[in-house]
Amino acid sequence: MNEKLIIKKLISGDQKSFEIVFKTYYKRLYNYAFKYLKDPIIADDMVQDCFYHLWIKRCQINPDKPIRSYLFTITKNKCLNWIRANKIRDHHQEEWKYSKINEQLYQVDFLENEEDSLFEMLYQDLLVEIENLPEKCQEVFKLSRFDNLKNKEIAQELNITVKTVEKHITRALKQLKSTLVSFLI
């Protein structure tokens, strides 16, 4: 079947034409992505994304231009974006691994899936909010969360009651939670 006819049918939403394009180009696009990414699973994901993009944007395809160029351009851009995002994430992770607060935050499940920019914004907001806590409250909170001391140990170290330690931690958490809620909203 002629490529222009296949593309025209693809643009109109014909799934058979999409399957033909997929079967024709999948292996070549996979090999192309693999050269960039050096990981079979990620290369496969990029190619799958490429075909998803093709299907979603099919109405914008120019039927007079070769589909091959379009597919290879999409794949290349997706691979380069993935590499760029990975380098940024790796850079941030390297910086963060030396900080106790980052080790604590990195363990939080919902943050592991967030974009780096959201993580960075949350991290900065959290640091500011911790620094805005009253001095004693901040000290108790850091001993509790960053030094992993128990309430009794904190009370002994600071020469205060366990109830006072609990009060400071509750106050700190309440203030930090309000910061997180405003960040998420």
Secondary structure as GFF3:
##gff-version 3
##sequence-region A 1 185
A	DSSP	alpha_helix	3	11	.	.	.	ID=ss1
A	DSSP	alpha_helix	15	37	.	.	.	ID=ss2
A	DSSP	alpha_helix	40	56	.	.	.	ID=ss3
A	DSSP	three_ten_helix	58	60	.	.	.	ID=ss4
A	DSSP	alpha_helix	67	96	.	.	.	ID=ss5
A	DSSP	alpha_helix	100	106	.	.	.	ID=ss6
A	DSSP	alpha_helix	109	112	.	.	.	ID=ss7
A	DSSP	alpha_helix	116	132	.	.	.	ID=ss8
A	DSSP	alpha_helix	135	145	.	.	.	ID=ss9
A	DSSP	alpha_helix	151	158	.	.	.	ID=ss10
A	DSSP	alpha_helix	162	184	.	.	.	ID=ss11
###
